[in-house]
Amino acid sequence: MLQPQYSKRLTIIKRPPNKVNLDIGGVIPPISSIRKENRLVKNKAQNKFLGGKSRYFFLAPGAAIYLVVIILPALYTLILSFYQWNGMDSIRKFVGFENYKTLFTTDYIFGMALKNNAIWILMTTVLTVGVSLLFAMLINKQFCGRIIIRGVLYFPYILSGTLVGIIWVWVYQYQFGLYNGILEALNLIEYKKAWLSDPNFALYAVFLADFWNSLGGPMILFLAGLQTIPSELQEAARVDGAGRLRVFLNITIPQLKETFVIVFATQIIRALKVYDMIRAMTDGGPANSTDTLATLMVTKSFDMLDFGGGAAVAMVMTVFLMIVIIPYILAVSKD
């Protein structure tokens, strides 16, 4: 008698895509879920690794460079300011605060340099920042040739201070200079003068050259800040009847608060440590009328071989910079 033959029949059962039935009563997750779980475990292990002491290894290269280039020289300068040393002798004489006492009591050039730095900072914060904001608002508008004008205004900023100083020495040249040539063309010969040789005008003549050189930097920062202001705010203000001055004071200025912090901080720092332009144009003269703290520091250290006095000037510069910058940033950055 023949045995009945049973045909094997493949039954297709629709299952949820995230589960596989093994017909043995067990359900295992799909491969995608396993991979996801493995990634979570791996990320957890990496976070545990990075959250431990290993993160200091990533900070070590930058911290080492900062320590060698910034911290150690600053500490060495601070220590050197308490000594009398000509830079060549192996023996240094400890004088305590004598270098600082000399600066503030008997060194009249230090007082003149400090006054020049104050004037330079005032002109920078008023003229350079104000004019750069004005130019940024002008080139932020849509008009033909805007890109070319941006390039022309920004171009002087990429030149070195020494190169700009040499150029402007020829601009101020008495016989063939541009300024005196313009005065001759306007029949104002009586106003011709050697601008860089007059103690009453030399500082302002050098500042004008620096103004031309540094205008492009804050202008670009202001332009970037202006382009982040939503146009809807200004349009809504105009719909409400606000004029241009009202829009500028109540919308543009508050929206540029972070930009103002950066611009003022960088420009004050630049004004306090101005050196190359003065060195190239007047070398601190005539009669020390254009000396600043930076030029005085270099003169004391390398021309007069008074490295202790030069270090004291450097520390005074640092303290004045902190007094001016830190309160300003803290005050403006408050919400």
C-alpha positions, 0 to 999 in steps of 0.5 A, a space after each residue: 500500500 502506497 504511503 500518502 505523499 504530503 506536498 510541502 507548501 510554502 506559506 507566506 505570512 505577512 509580519 511586521 517589518 521590525 520582527 522576524 518569526 522563527 516559528 520556535 517561539 522567539 523573536 529577535 530584532 532586525 539587523 538595523 536595530 542591532 546596528 543602531 544599538 551598537 552605535 549607541 553603545 559605541 557613542 556612549 563609550 566614546 563620550 565616556 572616554 572624552 569626558 574623562 581626563 583624555 580631553 586634556 590631551 586635545 587641549 595640550 597643544 594649544 595650551 602649550 603654544 599659548 603658555 610659551 608665546 603669551 604667558 611666559 613672556 608676560 611673566 618674564 616682562 613683569 619680573 624684568 620691570 623690577 630690575 635695572 638691566 642693559 640687556 648685555 650684563 649677566 648681573 641684574 640689579 633689583 630696584 623694586 618699583 623704582 622703574 615705575 616711580 621714574 615713569 610717573 614722576 620724572 620721565 616727562 616723555 612718558 607723560 607725553 606718550 600717555 597723552 598721545 595714546 589718549 588722543 589717539 584712542 579718542 580719535 579712533 573711537 570717534 572718527 574711525 568707528 563713526 566713518 567706518 559705520 557710515 561707509 558700511 551703511 552706504 555700501 550695504 545699499 543696492 547700487 551700480 558699482 557697489 562691489 568695486 567701491 567695497 574693494 577700493 575702501 577695503 584695499 588700504 587695510 591689507 597694506 602694512 603700516 610701515 608701507 603706508 607710512 612710507 607712502 604718506 611721508 611722500 604725501 606730506 613732503 614739503 616741495 613735491 607732496 600731494 597736500 602742499 600741491 593741492 594748497 598751491 593749486 588752490 592758491 593757498 600757499 601761505 598754508 604750506 608747511 612741513 606737516 611732519 616737522 611741526 610738533 602741533 600737527 605731526 600727531 594728527 598727520 600721522 593719525 590721518 595716515 593710520 585712519 586711511 589704513 585702518 578704515 576697512 577693517 571695522 567697515 567690513 565688520 559693520 557691513 557683516 552686522 548690517 546684513 544680519 539685521 532682518 529687513 522686516 524690522 526696518 520695514 515695520 518701523 517705516 510703516 509705523 511712521 518712523 523716520 531714518 534717524 529713528 530707525 537707525 537709533 532704535 533698530 540698527 544700533 541695538 541690532 549691532 551691539 555685538 558688532 560694536 563690542 568687537 569693533 571698539 575692543 579691536 580699535 582701542 587695542 590697536 590705538 594703544 599699541 600703535 607703533 609701526 606707522 609712527 616709527 616709519 613716519 616720524 620715529 617719535 619726533 619732532 621733540 617726542 610730539 608723536 611718541 606713544 607708549 609702544 614707541 617709548 617702550 622700544 626706545 627705552 629697551 633697544 635705543 637706551 638699553 634700559 630693558 627694565 624701564 621698557 618692561 615697566 612701560 609694557 606693563 603699564 600698557 597692559 594695565 591701561 588696556 585692561 582698565 579700558 577694555 574689560 569694563 567696556 566689554 562687561 557693560 556692553 555684553 550685558 543683556 
